[in-house]
Structure formats: C-alpha cells, structure tokens
C-alpha cells in the first residue's frame, strides 16, 4: 500500500455465505469495482446491486453499505479502485 498516491487498488475475495457491512470512511471517496469471478452483492444506501463476472459499478464511497458473496458455490473475486486511498 502506498497512501501517498491518488488512488488505491485492492483485490477482494469473499467465500459463499460471507460478507460484511461497510464502515463509513472518514473522508469522501469514489470507488470502482470490476468483478472477476463469482457473484457480488453491492449495497449502496437502500439499493442492492448483483454483479457477475465482467460487470462493473462506480459509486461514492459514502453510499457503500454492504459487500456480500452472492454465489452459492464460488468465491466472489473483484478488483476495487478507490480514490483517494482510504485503507
């Protein structure tokens, strides 16, 4: 990790049946997610988006409420790019 840059890239992985409630960040961020494999549920406010391999989503970090593996038998794997770096 290099928090001196303007963006941060993360590869995420969740096993079937797992997920997390997103914590509010201390600063405004923008985030882009690209799903590599499996299905990923992205909660933004009261909306829920189900993404499959090749799908992307772009959002304000403050809106993120949940990330969850939506696959029954495969890990959800994705690349996330956040600006500015927050982790």
Secondary structure, 3 states (H helix, E strand, C coil): CCCCCCCEEEEEEECCCCEEECCCCCCCCEEEEEEEECCEEEEECCEEEEECCCCEEEEEHHHEEEEEECCCCCCEEEEEEEECCCC
